[in-house]
Amino acid sequence: MTDAQERLGKLLTREKAQGERAAIKRLLASLGFESPKALTEFVAAQREAEQAAL
């Protein structure tokens, strides 16, 4: 593989990762969460409430 191909591969990988992060941010926002941590905390609270109800 040439140096140019390697650089292109790295660039495409970085762009793909940026796109994935942007998609995750949009999904979280559409669900009403500001961050992955907020979603994690919500899920944990829901699980605790579910266990307490049993």
PQR file of N, CA, C, O and H, with PARSE charges and radii, in Angstrom:
ATOM      1  N   MET A   1       0.849  -1.173   0.000 -0.4000 1.5000
ATOM      2  CA  MET A   1       0.000   0.000   0.000 -0.0000 2.0000
ATOM      3  C   MET A   1       0.896   1.236   0.000  0.5500 1.7000
ATOM      4  O   MET A   1       1.901   1.292   0.708 -0.5500 1.4000
ATOM      5  N   THR A   2       0.523   2.197  -0.783 -0.4000 1.5000
ATOM      6  CA  THR A   2       1.339   3.410  -0.862 -0.0000 2.0000
ATOM      7  C   THR A   2       1.031   4.335   0.299  0.5500 1.7000
ATOM      8  O   THR A   2       0.020   4.187   0.986 -0.5500 1.4000
ATOM      9  H   THR A   2      -0.294   2.152  -1.358  0.4000 1.0000
ATOM     10  N   ASP A   3       1.922   5.290   0.502 -0.4000 1.5000
ATOM     11  CA  ASP A   3       1.749   6.268   1.568 -0.0000 2.0000
ATOM     12  C   ASP A   3       0.459   7.056   1.360  0.5500 1.7000
ATOM     13  O   ASP A   3      -0.260   7.332   2.320 -0.5500 1.4000
ATOM     14  H   ASP A   3       2.743   5.410  -0.056  0.4000 1.0000
ATOM     15  N   ALA A   4       0.165   7.417   0.123 -0.4000 1.5000
ATOM     16  CA  ALA A   4      -1.053   8.180  -0.181 -0.0000 2.0000
ATOM     17  C   ALA A   4      -2.297   7.352   0.141  0.5500 1.7000
ATOM     18  O   ALA A   4      -3.282   7.885   0.653 -0.5500 1.4000
ATOM     19  H   ALA A   4       0.749   7.193  -0.657  0.4000 1.0000
ATOM     20  N   GLN A   5      -2.256   6.074  -0.152 -0.4000 1.5000
ATOM     21  CA  GLN A   5      -3.397   5.204   0.156 -0.0000 2.0000
ATOM     22  C   GLN A   5      -3.597   5.095   1.664  0.5500 1.7000
ATOM     23  O   GLN A   5      -4.731   5.101   2.144 -0.5500 1.4000
ATOM     24  H   GLN A   5      -1.456   5.641  -0.567  0.4000 1.0000
ATOM     25  N   GLU A   6      -2.509   4.996   2.406 -0.4000 1.5000
ATOM     26  CA  GLU A   6      -2.594   4.914   3.859 -0.0000 2.0000
ATOM     27  C   GLU A   6      -3.186   6.197   4.436  0.5500 1.7000
ATOM     28  O   GLU A   6      -4.043   6.154   5.319 -0.5500 1.4000
ATOM     29  H   GLU A   6      -1.588   4.991   2.016  0.4000 1.0000
ATOM     30  N   ARG A   7      -2.720   7.338   3.929 -0.4000 1.5000
ATOM     31  CA  ARG A   7      -3.256   8.622   4.411 -0.0000 2.0000
ATOM     32  C   ARG A   7      -4.739   8.734   4.097  0.5500 1.7000
ATOM     33  O   ARG A   7      -5.523   9.181   4.934 -0.5500 1.4000
ATOM     34  H   ARG A   7      -2.023   7.373   3.212  0.4000 1.0000
ATOM     35  N   LEU A   8      -5.124   8.331   2.894 -0.4000 1.5000
ATOM     36  CA  LEU A   8      -6.522   8.373   2.499 -0.0000 2.0000
ATOM     37  C   LEU A   8      -7.353   7.454   3.405  0.5500 1.7000
ATOM     38  O   LEU A   8      -8.437   7.827   3.852 -0.5500 1.4000
ATOM     39  H   LEU A   8      -4.487   7.968   2.214  0.4000 1.0000
ATOM     40  N   GLY A   9      -6.843   6.277   3.664 -0.4000 1.5000
ATOM     41  CA  GLY A   9      -7.543   5.343   4.543 -0.0000 2.0000
ATOM     42  C   GLY A   9      -7.745   5.922   5.933  0.5500 1.7000
ATOM     43  O   GLY A   9      -8.822   5.791   6.514 -0.5500 1.4000
ATOM     44  H   GLY A   9      -5.962   5.973   3.301  0.4000 1.0000
ATOM     45  N   LYS A  10      -6.711   6.562   6.467 -0.4000 1.5000
ATOM     46  CA  LYS A  10      -6.814   7.176   7.795 -0.0000 2.0000
ATOM     47  C   LYS A  10      -7.812   8.328   7.781  0.5500 1.7000
ATOM     48  O   LYS A  10      -8.593   8.489   8.719 -0.5500 1.4000
ATOM     49  H   LYS A  10      -5.836   6.669   5.995  0.4000 1.0000
ATOM     50  N   LEU A  11      -7.789   9.120   6.729 -0.4000 1.5000
ATOM     51  CA  LEU A  11      -8.712  10.243   6.602 -0.0000 2.0000
ATOM     52  C   LEU A  11     -10.153   9.736   6.543  0.5500 1.7000
ATOM     53  O   LEU A  11     -11.029  10.276   7.219 -0.5500 1.4000
ATOM     54  H   LEU A  11      -7.155   8.990   5.967  0.4000 1.0000
ATOM     55  N   LEU A  12     -10.395   8.725   5.754 -0.4000 1.5000
ATOM     56  CA  LEU A  12     -11.745   8.180   5.636 -0.0000 2.0000
ATOM     57  C   LEU A  12     -12.215   7.582   6.960  0.5500 1.7000
ATOM     58  O   LEU A  12     -13.382   7.726   7.325 -0.5500 1.4000
ATOM     59  H   LEU A  12      -9.683   8.286   5.205  0.4000 1.0000
ATOM     60  N   THR A  13     -11.331   6.924   7.668 -0.4000 1.5000
ATOM     61  CA  THR A  13     -11.672   6.364   8.973 -0.0000 2.0000
ATOM     62  C   THR A  13     -12.051   7.462   9.942  0.5500 1.7000
ATOM     63  O   THR A  13     -13.029   7.336  10.680 -0.5500 1.4000
ATOM     64  H   THR A  13     -10.383   6.807   7.372  0.4000 1.0000
ATOM     65  N   ARG A  14     -11.281   8.539   9.946 -0.4000 1.5000
ATOM     66  CA  ARG A  14     -11.557   9.672  10.834 -0.0000 2.0000
ATOM     67  C   ARG A  14     -12.891  10.318  10.477  0.5500 1.7000
ATOM     68  O   ARG A  14     -13.674  10.652  11.366 -0.5500 1.4000
ATOM     69  H   ARG A  14     -10.487   8.642   9.347  0.4000 1.0000
ATOM     70  N   GLU A  15     -13.155  10.498   9.189 -0.4000 1.5000
ATOM     71  CA  GLU A  15     -14.420  11.101   8.752 -0.0000 2.0000
ATOM     72  C   GLU A  15     -15.605  10.220   9.139  0.5500 1.7000
ATOM     73  O   GLU A  15     -16.647  10.720   9.562 -0.5500 1.4000
ATOM     74  H   GLU A  15     -12.519  10.227   8.466  0.4000 1.0000
ATOM     75  N   LYS A  16     -15.440   8.920   8.993 -0.4000 1.5000
ATOM     76  CA  LYS A  16     -16.509   7.994   9.365 -0.0000 2.0000
ATOM     77  C   LYS A  16     -16.800   8.098  10.851  0.5500 1.7000
ATOM     78  O   LYS A  16     -17.962   8.137  11.255 -0.5500 1.4000
ATOM     79  H   LYS A  16     -14.594   8.513   8.649  0.4000 1.0000
ATOM     80  N   ALA A  17     -15.762   8.144  11.666 -0.4000 1.5000
ATOM     81  CA  ALA A  17     -15.932   8.257  13.118 -0.0000 2.0000
ATOM     82  C   ALA A  17     -16.631   9.566  13.478  0.5500 1.7000
ATOM     83  O   ALA A  17     -17.496   9.586  14.354 -0.5500 1.4000
ATOM     84  H   ALA A  17     -14.817   8.113  11.338  0.4000 1.0000
ATOM     85  N   GLN A  18     -16.265  10.653  12.812 -0.4000 1.5000
ATOM     86  CA  GLN A  18     -16.915  11.939  13.079 -0.0000 2.0000
ATOM     87  C   GLN A  18     -18.400  11.875  12.711  0.5500 1.7000
ATOM     88  O   GLN A  18     -19.246  12.409  13.428 -0.5500 1.4000
ATOM     89  H   GLN A  18     -15.562  10.637  12.100  0.4000 1.0000
ATOM     90  N   GLY A  19     -18.699  11.235  11.619 -0.4000 1.5000
ATOM     91  CA  GLY A  19     -20.089  11.080  11.197 -0.0000 2.0000
ATOM     92  C   GLY A  19     -20.883  10.242  12.190  0.5500 1.7000
ATOM     93  O   GLY A  19     -22.038  10.551  12.484 -0.5500 1.4000
ATOM     94  H   GLY A  19     -18.012  10.801  11.037  0.4000 1.0000
ATOM     95  N   GLU A  20     -20.267   9.185  12.707 -0.4000 1.5000
ATOM     96  CA  GLU A  20     -20.940   8.341  13.692 -0.0000 2.0000
ATOM     97  C   GLU A  20     -21.220   9.128  14.970  0.5500 1.7000
ATOM     98  O   GLU A  20     -22.302   9.021  15.545 -0.5500 1.4000
ATOM     99  H   GLU A  20     -19.329   8.934  12.469  0.4000 1.0000
ATOM    100  N   ARG A  21     -20.235   9.923  15.414 -0.4000 1.5000
ATOM    101  CA  ARG A  21     -20.442  10.731  16.621 -0.0000 2.0000
ATOM    102  C   ARG A  21     -21.562  11.742  16.418  0.5500 1.7000
ATOM    103  O   ARG A  21     -22.373  11.965  17.318 -0.5500 1.4000
ATOM    104  H   ARG A  21     -19.355  10.010  14.947  0.4000 1.0000
ATOM    105  N   ALA A  22     -21.609  12.352  15.238 -0.4000 1.5000
ATOM    106  CA  ALA A  22     -22.661  13.320  14.943 -0.0000 2.0000
ATOM    107  C   ALA A  22     -24.029  12.641  14.938  0.5500 1.7000
ATOM    108  O   ALA A  22     -25.001  13.204  15.441 -0.5500 1.4000
ATOM    109  H   ALA A  22     -20.950  12.171  14.508  0.4000 1.0000
ATOM    110  N   ALA A  23     -24.109  11.459  14.385 -0.4000 1.5000
ATOM    111  CA  ALA A  23     -25.378  10.725  14.347 -0.0000 2.0000
ATOM    112  C   ALA A  23     -25.837  10.367  15.759  0.5500 1.7000
ATOM    113  O   ALA A  23     -27.025  10.458  16.070 -0.5500 1.4000
ATOM    114  H   ALA A  23     -23.319  11.002  13.977  0.4000 1.0000
ATOM    115  N   ILE A  24     -24.909   9.966  16.601 -0.4000 1.5000
ATOM    116  CA  ILE A  24     -25.250   9.634  17.982 -0.0000 2.0000
ATOM    117  C   ILE A  24     -25.751  10.872  18.708  0.5500 1.7000
ATOM    118  O   ILE A  24     -26.728  10.799  19.452 -0.5500 1.4000
ATOM    119  H   ILE A  24     -23.944   9.892  16.348  0.4000 1.0000
ATOM    120  N   LYS A  25     -25.090  12.012  18.498 -0.4000 1.5000
ATOM    121  CA  LYS A  25     -25.533  13.260  19.134 -0.0000 2.0000
ATOM    122  C   LYS A  25     -26.947  13.622  18.686  0.5500 1.7000
ATOM    123  O   LYS A  25     -27.773  14.025  19.505 -0.5500 1.4000
ATOM    124  H   LYS A  25     -24.296  12.070  17.893  0.4000 1.0000
ATOM    125  N   ARG A  26     -27.227  13.479  17.387 -0.4000 1.5000
ATOM    126  CA  ARG A  26     -28.562  13.791  16.881 -0.0000 2.0000
ATOM    127  C   ARG A  26     -29.603  12.853  17.480  0.5500 1.7000
ATOM    128  O   ARG A  26     -30.693  13.293  17.847 -0.5500 1.4000
ATOM    129  H   ARG A  26     -26.555  13.152  16.723  0.4000 1.0000
ATOM    130  N   LEU A  27     -29.281  11.574  17.583 -0.4000 1.5000
ATOM    131  CA  LEU A  27     -30.209  10.607  18.164 -0.0000 2.0000
ATOM    132  C   LEU A  27     -30.488  10.938  19.624  0.5500 1.7000
ATOM    133  O   LEU A  27     -31.643  10.953  20.049 -0.5500 1.4000
ATOM    134  H   LEU A  27     -28.396  11.217  17.285  0.4000 1.0000
ATOM    135  N   LEU A  28     -29.441  11.201  20.386 -0.4000 1.5000
ATOM    136  CA  LEU A  28     -29.625  11.554  21.793 -0.0000 2.0000
ATOM    137  C   LEU A  28     -30.489  12.799  21.933  0.5500 1.7000
ATOM    138  O   LEU A  28     -31.397  12.839  22.764 -0.5500 1.4000
ATOM    139  H   LEU A  28     -28.503  11.189  20.040  0.4000 1.0000
ATOM    140  N   ALA A  29     -30.213  13.807  21.129 -0.4000 1.5000
ATOM    141  CA  ALA A  29     -30.984  15.051  21.187 -0.0000 2.0000
ATOM    142  C   ALA A  29     -32.448  14.796  20.837  0.5500 1.7000
ATOM    143  O   ALA A  29     -33.344  15.363  21.462 -0.5500 1.4000
ATOM    144  H   ALA A  29     -29.476  13.775  20.454  0.4000 1.0000
ATOM    145  N   SER A  30     -32.690  13.957  19.854 -0.4000 1.5000
ATOM    146  CA  SER A  30     -34.075  13.678  19.459 -0.0000 2.0000
ATOM    147  C   SER A  30     -34.828  12.937  20.559  0.5500 1.7000
ATOM    148  O   SER A  30     -36.054  13.010  20.631 -0.5500 1.4000
ATOM    149  H   SER A  30     -31.962  13.496  19.346  0.4000 1.0000
ATOM    150  N   LEU A  31     -34.103  12.231  21.409 -0.4000 1.5000
ATOM    151  CA  LEU A  31     -34.711  11.522  22.538 -0.0000 2.0000
ATOM    152  C   LEU A  31     -34.769  12.377  23.794  0.5500 1.7000
ATOM    153  O   LEU A  31     -35.298  11.945  24.818 -0.5500 1.4000
ATOM    154  H   LEU A  31     -33.107  12.172  21.351  0.4000 1.0000
ATOM    155  N   GLY A  32     -34.227  13.591  23.719 -0.4000 1.5000
ATOM    156  CA  GLY A  32     -34.280  14.506  24.843 -0.0000 2.0000
ATOM    157  C   GLY A  32     -33.111  14.415  25.809  0.5500 1.7000
ATOM    158  O   GLY A  32     -33.206  14.901  26.936 -0.5500 1.4000
ATOM    159  H   GLY A  32     -33.798  13.942  22.887  0.4000 1.0000
ATOM    160  N   PHE A  33     -32.024  13.810  25.393 -0.4000 1.5000
ATOM    161  CA  PHE A  33     -30.845  13.679  26.241 -0.0000 2.0000
ATOM    162  C   PHE A  33     -29.730  14.581  25.737  0.5500 1.7000
ATOM    163  O   PHE A  33     -29.521  14.722  24.532 -0.5500 1.4000
ATOM    164  H   PHE A  33     -31.947  13.415  24.478  0.4000 1.0000
ATOM    165  N   GLU A  34     -29.018  15.190  26.680 -0.4000 1.5000
ATOM    166  CA  GLU A  34     -27.938  16.106  26.314 -0.0000 2.0000
ATOM    167  C   GLU A  34     -26.616  15.391  26.060  0.5500 1.7000
ATOM    168  O   GLU A  34     -25.737  15.916  25.377 -0.5500 1.4000
ATOM    169  H   GLU A  34     -29.188  15.075  27.659  0.4000 1.0000
ATOM    170  N   SER A  35     -26.483  14.176  26.620 -0.4000 1.5000
ATOM    171  CA  SER A  35     -25.206  13.463  26.502 -0.0000 2.0000
ATOM    172  C   SER A  35     -25.435  11.973  26.693  0.5500 1.7000
ATOM    173  O   SER A  35     -26.488  11.562  27.179 -0.5500 1.4000
ATOM    174  H   SER A  35     -27.197  13.749  27.174  0.4000 1.0000
ATOM    175  N   PRO A  36     -24.454  11.163  26.311 -0.5600 1.5000
ATOM    176  CA  PRO A  36     -24.554   9.732  26.581  0.2800 2.0000
ATOM    177  C   PRO A  36     -24.684   9.455  28.086  0.5500 1.7000
ATOM    178  O   PRO A  36     -25.377   8.522  28.492 -0.5500 1.4000
ATOM    179  N   LYS A  37     -24.023  10.262  28.895 -0.4000 1.5000
ATOM    180  CA  LYS A  37     -24.091  10.077  30.347 -0.0000 2.0000
ATOM    181  C   LYS A  37     -25.522  10.266  30.844  0.5500 1.7000
ATOM    182  O   LYS A  37     -25.981   9.517  31.707 -0.5500 1.4000
ATOM    183  H   LYS A  37     -23.460  11.020  28.565  0.4000 1.0000
ATOM    184  N   ALA A  38     -26.229  11.258  30.309 -0.4000 1.5000
ATOM    185  CA  ALA A  38     -27.616  11.499  30.709 -0.0000 2.0000
ATOM    186  C   ALA A  38     -28.494  10.295  30.368  0.5500 1.7000
ATOM    187  O   ALA A  38     -29.362   9.919  31.155 -0.5500 1.4000
ATOM    188  H   ALA A  38     -25.856  11.866  29.608  0.4000 1.0000
ATOM    189  N   LEU A  39     -28.277   9.697  29.213 -0.4000 1.5000
ATOM    190  CA  LEU A  39     -29.029   8.504  28.827 -0.0000 2.0000
ATOM    191  C   LEU A  39     -28.701   7.349  29.762  0.5500 1.7000
ATOM    192  O   LEU A  39     -29.601   6.634  30.202 -0.5500 1.4000
ATOM    193  H   LEU A  39     -27.571  10.002  28.573  0.4000 1.0000
ATOM    194  N   THR A  40     -27.433   7.161  30.066 -0.4000 1.5000
ATOM    195  CA  THR A  40     -27.013   6.096  30.967 -0.0000 2.0000
ATOM    196  C   THR A  40     -27.658   6.252  32.341  0.5500 1.7000
ATOM    197  O   THR A  40     -28.131   5.280  32.928 -0.5500 1.4000
ATOM    198  H   THR A  40     -26.702   7.741  29.708  0.4000 1.0000
ATOM    199  N   GLU A  41     -27.672   7.484  32.846 -0.4000 1.5000
ATOM    200  CA  GLU A  41     -28.279   7.745  34.152 -0.0000 2.0000
ATOM    201  C   GLU A  41     -29.786   7.477  34.118  0.5500 1.7000
ATOM    202  O   GLU A  41     -30.340   6.930  35.071 -0.5500 1.4000
ATOM    203  H   GLU A  41     -27.288   8.274  32.369  0.4000 1.0000
ATOM    204  N   PHE A  42     -30.444   7.857  33.032 -0.4000 1.5000
ATOM    205  CA  PHE A  42     -31.876   7.614  32.897 -0.0000 2.0000
ATOM    206  C   PHE A  42     -32.164   6.114  32.907  0.5500 1.7000
ATOM    207  O   PHE A  42     -33.065   5.658  33.612 -0.5500 1.4000
ATOM    208  H   PHE A  42     -29.994   8.301  32.257  0.4000 1.0000
ATOM    209  N   VAL A  43     -31.410   5.356  32.137 -0.4000 1.5000
ATOM    210  CA  VAL A  43     -31.622   3.907  32.069 -0.0000 2.0000
ATOM    211  C   VAL A  43     -31.382   3.272  33.434  0.5500 1.7000
ATOM    212  O   VAL A  43     -32.142   2.400  33.853 -0.5500 1.4000
ATOM    213  H   VAL A  43     -30.678   5.726  31.564  0.4000 1.0000
ATOM    214  N   ALA A  44     -30.336   3.699  34.126 -0.4000 1.5000
ATOM    215  CA  ALA A  44     -30.050   3.160  35.456 -0.0000 2.0000
ATOM    216  C   ALA A  44     -31.199   3.453  36.419  0.5500 1.7000
ATOM    217  O   ALA A  44     -31.600   2.584  37.194 -0.5500 1.4000
ATOM    218  H   ALA A  44     -29.718   4.408  33.785  0.4000 1.0000
ATOM    219  N   ALA A  45     -31.725   4.671  36.372 -0.4000 1.5000
ATOM    220  CA  ALA A  45     -32.840   5.037  37.246 -0.0000 2.0000
ATOM    221  C   ALA A  45     -34.083   4.211  36.920  0.5500 1.7000
ATOM    222  O   ALA A  45     -34.808   3.797  37.824 -0.5500 1.4000
ATOM    223  H   ALA A  45     -31.399   5.377  35.743  0.4000 1.0000
ATOM    224  N   GLN A  46     -34.328   3.973  35.646 -0.4000 1.5000
ATOM    225  CA  GLN A  46     -35.475   3.167  35.250 -0.0000 2.0000
ATOM    226  C   GLN A  46     -35.333   1.729  35.741  0.5500 1.7000
ATOM    227  O   GLN A  46     -36.302   1.119  36.193 -0.5500 1.4000
ATOM    228  H   GLN A  46     -33.739   4.309  34.911  0.4000 1.0000
ATOM    229  N   ARG A  47     -34.131   1.201  35.647 -0.4000 1.5000
ATOM    230  CA  ARG A  47     -33.893  -0.183  36.120 -0.0000 2.0000
ATOM    231  C   ARG A  47     -34.084  -0.263  37.628  0.5500 1.7000
ATOM    232  O   ARG A  47     -34.672  -1.221  38.132 -0.5500 1.4000
ATOM    233  H   ARG A  47     -33.344   1.696  35.279  0.4000 1.0000
ATOM    234  N   GLU A  48     -33.596   0.728  38.341 -0.4000 1.5000
ATOM    235  CA  GLU A  48     -33.761   0.754  39.806 -0.0000 2.0000
ATOM    236  C   GLU A  48     -35.237   0.851  40.180  0.5500 1.7000
ATOM    237  O   GLU A  48     -35.688   0.173  41.104 -0.5500 1.4000
ATOM    238  H   GLU A  48     -33.119   1.506  37.932  0.4000 1.0000
ATOM    239  N   ALA A  49     -35.984   1.678  39.478 -0.4000 1.5000
ATOM    240  CA  ALA A  49     -37.410   1.811  39.742 -0.0000 2.0000
ATOM    241  C   ALA A  49     -38.136   0.512  39.447  0.5500 1.7000
ATOM    242  O   ALA A  49     -39.041   0.119  40.183 -0.5500 1.4000
ATOM    243  H   ALA A  49     -35.618   2.228  38.728  0.4000 1.0000
ATOM    244  N   GLU A  50     -37.746  -0.146  38.386 -0.4000 1.5000
ATOM    245  CA  GLU A  50     -38.364  -1.420  38.021 -0.0000 2.0000
ATOM    246  C   GLU A  50     -38.092  -2.464  39.101  0.5500 1.7000
ATOM    247  O   GLU A  50     -38.990  -3.214  39.483 -0.5500 1.4000
ATOM    248  H   GLU A  50     -37.010   0.174  37.789  0.4000 1.0000
ATOM    249  N   GLN A  51     -36.861  -2.512  39.590 -0.4000 1.5000
ATOM    250  CA  GLN A  51     -36.522  -3.465  40.650 -0.0000 2.0000
ATOM    251  C   GLN A  51     -37.263  -3.151  41.942  0.5500 1.7000
ATOM    252  O   GLN A  51     -37.694  -4.064  42.646 -0.5500 1.4000
ATOM    253  H   GLN A  51     -36.132  -1.903  39.280  0.4000 1.0000
ATOM    254  N   ALA A  52     -37.413  -1.873  42.258 -0.4000 1.5000
ATOM    255  CA  ALA A  52     -38.107  -1.467  43.483 -0.0000 2.0000
ATOM    256  C   ALA A  52     -39.584  -1.821  43.411  0.5500 1.7000
ATOM    257  O   ALA A  52     -40.213  -2.080  44.437 -0.5500 1.4000
ATOM    258  H   ALA A  52     -37.062  -1.132  41.685  0.4000 1.0000
ATOM    259  N   ALA A  53     -40.145  -1.833  42.195 -0.4000 1.5000
ATOM    260  CA  ALA A  53     -41.554  -2.139  42.034 -0.0000 2.0000
ATOM    261  C   ALA A  53     -41.843  -3.626  42.181  0.5500 1.7000
ATOM    262  O   ALA A  53     -42.995  -4.017  42.369 -0.5500 1.4000
ATOM    263  H   ALA A  53     -39.634  -1.622  41.361  0.4000 1.0000
ATOM    264  N   LEU A  54     -40.829  -4.445  42.100 -0.4000 1.5000
ATOM    265  CA  LEU A  54     -41.047  -5.909  42.185 -0.0000 2.0000
ATOM    266  C   LEU A  54     -41.284  -6.369  43.586  0.5500 1.7000
ATOM    267  O   LEU A  54     -41.482  -7.561  43.819 -0.5500 1.4000
ATOM    268  H   LEU A  54     -39.892  -4.128  41.948  0.4000 1.0000
TER
END
